[in-house]
């Protein structure tokens, strides 16, 4: 992890490996979970996956594209063009330093379109490098565990509830799934969502959460090995 190293340590690492995990998150409402859930959870996954593979991880970018949640205090949203510009600057700097295989771990669905476009652009400009866009919650092995258990994955429900994202007590029970219009503005979104969860159980058995997290780590390890 960069935060545990000096620049000399990173220079030494680049003499033997050129892989890096770069986490892009968001700061947005997650009902009863941390506003930083989309950065904290993928970073927790990255720490374990990188420990197993001996790969470095950069600090997470904690902001993303969340205009629909800005009526909830604490949400900080970037414009798409801002995120795209920041990503280009980050990738340019990392490539100049010698990183050649970069796994971008996206913790927030709202970032997906911009990140996909920027990574395709970077791949075209730098054919000597390899880029991968990883979404832990979408990976087939992770989704299969939730489906098999009969626990739907929705924003701010049990499927994002881990030690890294829990900041207080969680409600018992389940919330009916919410049908949120795709183009709803921030005020309407808050009126419809209420507490912010899109529905489903607020909590799951710890064993199920542990299995989900382990599957996400395994998926990231496999992706790092494919880079």
Secondary structure, 3 states (H helix, E strand, C coil): CHHHCCHHHHHHHCCCCCEEEEEECCECCECCECCCHHHHHHHHHHHHHHHHHCCEECCCECCECCHHHCCCCCCEECCHHHHHHHHHHHHHHHHHHCCCEEEEEECCHHHHHHHHHHHHHHHHHCCCCEEEEECHHHCHHHHHHHHHHCCCCCCCCHHHCCCCCECCCCCCCEECCCCCCCCCCHHHHHHHHCCCCCCEECCCCHHHHHHHHHHHHHHHHHHHHHC
